């Protein structure tokens, strides 16, 4: 149980990346972030802690033998 409202709430191992800003009854803002499985998508999520802006980054393997 949360006793205080967080600024950021992560949900890991989700089917896909998604994010939303939610405003609570007290006027507080929460950034919700659904983070997919890295092993399946190669995606990570960067969060600017001052603005709560989110950027999705995809990491892949470069195969130069092709």
C-alpha positions as CSV (number, residue, x, y, z in Angstrom):
1,X,0.0,0.0,0.0
2,X,1.3,3.4,-0.9
3,X,0.9,6.1,1.7
4,X,2.1,8.9,-0.5
5,X,1.6,9.6,-4.2
6,X,4.7,8.8,-6.2
7,X,6.0,11.0,-9.0
8,X,6.8,8.0,-11.2
9,X,5.2,4.5,-11.3
10,X,6.8,1.7,-13.4
11,X,5.1,-1.5,-14.5
12,X,7.7,-3.9,-15.8
13,X,7.5,-6.9,-18.1
14,X,4.6,-5.4,-20.1
15,X,3.7,-6.5,-23.6
16,X,4.7,-3.0,-25.0
17,X,5.9,0.4,-24.1
18,X,3.4,3.0,-23.1
19,X,3.2,6.1,-20.8
20,X,0.7,8.5,-19.5
21,X,0.5,11.4,-17.1
22,X,-2.3,11.1,-14.5
23,X,-3.5,13.9,-12.3
24,X,-4.7,12.8,-8.8
25,X,-7.5,14.3,-6.8
26,X,-5.1,16.5,-4.8
27,X,-3.6,18.0,-8.0
28,X,-0.5,15.8,-7.9
29,X,0.9,14.4,-11.2
30,X,2.1,10.8,-11.7
31,X,4.0,9.6,-14.7
32,X,2.9,6.0,-15.4
33,X,5.4,3.9,-17.5
34,X,4.8,0.5,-18.9
35,X,8.2,-1.1,-19.6
36,X,8.4,-4.1,-22.0
37,X,10.7,-7.1,-21.5
38,X,14.2,-6.1,-22.6
39,X,15.1,-9.6,-23.8
40,X,12.2,-9.6,-26.2
41,X,12.2,-6.0,-27.4
42,X,15.6,-4.6,-26.8
43,X,13.9,-1.4,-25.4
44,X,14.9,0.6,-22.4
45,X,13.2,3.7,-21.0
46,X,14.9,7.0,-20.1
47,X,13.2,9.4,-17.7
48,X,14.1,13.0,-17.2
49,X,13.7,13.4,-13.4
50,X,13.0,17.1,-13.6
51,X,10.4,17.2,-16.3
52,X,9.1,13.6,-16.1
53,X,9.5,13.4,-19.9
54,X,10.1,9.9,-21.2
55,X,12.2,8.6,-24.1
56,X,12.2,5.0,-25.4
57,X,15.6,3.7,-26.7
58,X,15.9,0.5,-28.7
59,X,19.2,-1.4,-28.5
60,X,20.1,-3.8,-31.3
61,X,23.1,-5.9,-32.3
62,X,24.9,-4.9,-35.5
63,X,26.1,-7.8,-37.5
64,X,28.8,-6.6,-40.0
65,X,29.4,-10.0,-41.5
66,X,26.4,-9.7,-43.8
